[in-house]
Amino acid sequence: MPALFIGAGVVLGLLFLFYMYSQWSVQLTAETHRIEGLRAQKTALEQTKQQVEAFEKQRTILQQRVSTIEQLQRDRTGSEELLDMVANTVSRTENLWLTTLTKKGSTLSMEGSSASINAVANFITALKRSGYFQKVEIKESKQDDKNTAVQTFLFQISAEIAPPAAVQTKPASVPAKVVAPAKKG
């Protein structure tokens, strides 16, 4: 009898161990399949990540190209406006002539001659008031020694060009209404 109980215990123990082994084997197989699926998903995600990085690089390059084109477009139209502003300022200043106009970056260098030093001062004031220029500075102003028959002054001026967004147009003035007095009677 004790051998029968021992045999039954051993059989039950073996059955329990077999059941646990099969359960763990099923879990192990499921986890192995899950790991393989995750590895395949990781590989696909890495490929997608590489594609996204390539697209980001292309987007950055294209954005730089667009920015460069926009900057060139602004500079192209800005130069036209700049020349118009300088030409208008020179034409409004009496007895002043520009001989050289050089633009380097955002700095505009001008050389010219005038009949009086006051004309140079008026030109500088007009440049400052235009709103297109900042830090207008006279580099040199001297009387022309070569031409003694007519008094002329040679000058060199530099000015920083204001960015187009900083240049504001003046609002048109609205004429005031004139109210006539009421008639009596």
C-alpha positions in Angstrom: 0.0 0.0 0.0 2.7 2.5 0.8 4.3 1.6 -2.5 1.0 2.4 -4.2 0.8 5.8 -2.5 4.4 6.5 -3.4 3.8 5.4 -7.0 0.6 7.5 -7.2 2.5 10.5 -5.7 5.3 10.1 -8.2 2.8 9.8 -11.1 0.9 12.8 -9.9 4.1 14.7 -9.5 5.3 13.7 -13.0 1.9 14.7 -14.4 2.1 18.1 -12.6 5.7 18.6 -13.9 4.6 17.7 -17.4 1.7 20.1 -17.2 4.0 22.9 -16.0 6.6 22.1 -18.6 4.0 22.2 -21.4 2.6 25.5 -20.1 6.1 27.0 -19.9 6.9 25.6 -23.4 3.8 27.3 -24.8 4.7 30.6 -23.1 8.3 30.3 -24.3 7.1 29.7 -27.9 4.7 32.6 -27.7 7.4 34.9 -26.3 9.8 33.7 -29.0 7.3 34.6 -31.7 6.6 37.9 -30.0 10.4 38.7 -29.9 10.7 37.8 -33.6 7.8 40.0 -34.4 9.3 42.9 -32.4 12.6 42.4 -34.2 10.9 42.5 -37.6 9.0 45.6 -36.4 12.3 47.2 -35.2 13.9 46.5 -38.5 11.0 48.1 -40.4 11.1 51.1 -38.0 14.8 51.5 -38.5 14.3 51.6 -42.2 11.4 54.1 -41.7 13.7 56.2 -39.5 16.4 56.2 -42.1 13.9 57.4 -44.7 12.6 60.1 -42.3 16.2 61.2 -41.7 16.9 61.3 -45.5 13.7 63.3 -46.0 14.7 65.7 -43.1 18.0 66.3 -44.8 16.3 67.0 -48.1 13.8 69.3 -46.4 16.7 71.2 -44.7 18.5 71.5 -48.0 15.4 72.6 -49.8 14.6 75.1 -46.9 18.1 76.6 -47.3 17.5 76.9 -51.0 14.2 78.6 -50.5 15.7 80.9 -47.9 18.5 81.8 -50.3 16.1 82.4 -53.2 13.9 84.6 -50.9 16.9 86.5 -49.7 18.1 87.1 -53.3 14.6 88.2 -54.3 14.5 90.7 -51.3 18.0 91.9 -52.2 17.0 92.3 -55.9 13.9 94.4 -55.2 15.6 96.1 -52.2 18.5 97.3 -54.5 16.0 98.9 -56.8 14.3 100.7 -54.0 17.6 101.7 -52.6 18.8 103.2 -55.8 15.5 105.1 -56.1 15.8 106.4 -52.6 19.4 107.5 -53.1 18.6 109.1 -56.5 15.6 111.0 -55.0 17.7 112.2 -52.1 20.5 113.4 -54.4 18.0 115.1 -56.7 16.4 117.0 -53.8 19.8 118.2 -52.5 21.0 121.2 -54.4 24.6 121.3 -55.8 25.5 117.7 -54.8 26.8 115.0 -57.2 27.6 111.3 -56.4 30.6 109.9 -58.2 30.8 106.4 -56.6 28.2 104.2 -54.9 29.3 100.9 -53.4 27.3 98.3 -51.5 29.0 95.7 -49.4 26.7 93.6 -47.4 24.4 96.1 -45.5 26.8 99.0 -45.8 26.5 101.6 -48.5 29.6 103.8 -49.3 29.1 107.0 -51.3 31.7 109.4 -52.7 30.9 112.6 -54.4 31.3 116.4 -54.7 29.3 119.4 -53.8 29.4 123.1 -54.1 29.1 123.7 -50.4 29.6 121.9 -47.1 26.0 122.7 -46.3 24.9 120.6 -49.2 26.7 117.6 -47.8 25.1 118.2 -44.4 21.7 118.5 -46.0 22.3 115.3 -47.9 23.2 113.4 -44.7 20.1 114.8 -43.0 17.9 113.7 -45.9 19.5 110.2 -45.8 18.7 109.9 -42.1 15.2 111.1 -42.5 14.4 108.7 -45.4 14.2 105.7 -43.0 16.2 103.5 -45.4 19.5 104.2 -43.7 20.9 103.8 -40.2 24.2 105.1 -38.8 24.9 107.6 -41.6 28.5 108.8 -41.0 30.7 111.2 -42.9 34.1 109.6 -43.4 35.9 112.5 -45.1 35.0 115.9 -46.3 37.6 118.3 -47.9 37.9 121.1 -50.3 39.0 120.1 -53.8 42.5 121.5 -54.3 42.7 120.5 -58.0 39.9 122.9 -59.2 40.7 126.3 -57.8 38.4 128.2 -60.3 35.2 126.8 -58.6 34.9 126.0 -54.9 34.0 122.3 -54.6 34.1 119.9 -51.7 34.8 116.2 -52.0 33.1 113.8 -49.5 32.9 110.2 -48.4 29.9 108.9 -46.6 28.9 105.5 -45.3 25.5 104.3 -44.1 24.0 101.0 -43.0 21.0 100.0 -45.0 17.9 99.5 -42.9 16.2 96.1 -43.4 13.1 96.4 -45.6 10.8 95.4 -42.8 12.1 98.3 -40.7 11.3 100.8 -43.4 7.8 102.0 -42.9 5.8 104.1 -45.2 4.3 107.3 -43.9 0.5 107.2 -43.7 -1.2 109.5 -46.1 -2.4 112.7 -44.3 -6.1 113.1 -44.0 -7.3 116.6 -44.7 -9.1 118.1 -41.8 -12.7 119.0 -42.1 -13.5 122.6 -42.1 -16.7 123.3 -40.4 -18.5 126.5 -41.5 -20.2 128.6 -38.8 -23.9 128.1 -38.7 -26.0 130.9 -40.3 -28.2 132.9 -38.0 -31.7 133.8 -39.0 
